[in-house]
Amino acid sequence: MPTSAEQGYPGFRQEGIHGPFGWKGMPPELQARIAEEAAVVARKPATVERFRQAAQLVGRGATPASFAALLEEQRQRWAALAWEFGANAL
């Protein structure tokens, strides 16, 4: 099967993003604690292996702020593509 680049879309890539979410206004201390505990679990060999078996990579060690920035980056990227291809409602 040809890659996206071979099909004429060299900049196209899709990454799944998984991470913990909380409610709006969650205390920063709680956000940090959950992120810290999730990172501990993500580093465990059993977790890494389970993700590998599902053809996924584990973690970039995101902080709550960097995770939010990554989500916003992806939102902007996909919104731009949607508009480029004629979507009129986002």
N, C-alpha and C positions, 0 to 999 in steps of 0.2 A: 504494500500500500504506500503510495507516495506521501511524503511529509507535507505539511502546510506550506513550507518554503518551496518545495518542488511544485506545488500547485499554483504558485505565484503569490503567496502570502507570507513573505519572509518575516514579518514582524508579529505574526499571529502566534500566540501561545496561551494556553489555559492551565491554570494551576488551581487545584482545590485548596481552599483555605479552611482550616478547622481550628477552633479555639473556644475557650470559655467566654460566655457572654453573661452580663448581669443587667440589672435594672438601671434606668437613668437615675443618676444621683447616688449610685452606690458609693459608699465611703472609699476614698483612695487607699486607706489601710487594708480594707477587705479586698479590693482589687489586687493589690500587691501580694497579699497572702495567697490568694487563689492562683495567681500567676506563678508564684514561687512553688507552690505545691504541684501545680500542673507540670512545671519544668522538671521537678524531681521524678515524677512518674514517667515523663517523656524520655528521660535518660536511662531508664531501666532497660537492660538487655531484652527482657521479655516484651516490653512495649515496642522497642525498636524492631524486633523480629516480627511481631504481629503486624505492624504497619508495613514492613518489607513484604510480607506475604500478600498483602493487599495492594502491592505495587505503589506504596506511598512512602514518602520521606517524612521523618520526624524532625520537626522543629528547627526554628531559627532562634529559639530562645527569646521570644518576644516579650517585651514589657507591655503593660496595658496601653501605654502611649504609642509604642511602635506598632502594636497590633491594630490599633485604631487608625494609624496612619496608613498601614498596608491596606486595610479595608477601604479607606477613602480613595487611595490610589487606584484600586481595582474598580471602585464605583465610577470614578471619573473616566477611566479607560473604557469600560463597557458602555457607559452613557455616550461617549464620543463615537464609538463604533455603531451604536444603535442609531444615532442621528445620521451618521454617514450613510447607513444603509436604508434610511427612509422611515425609521420609527418616528411617530409623532406624539407618543404619550409614554412618559417614563414614570 
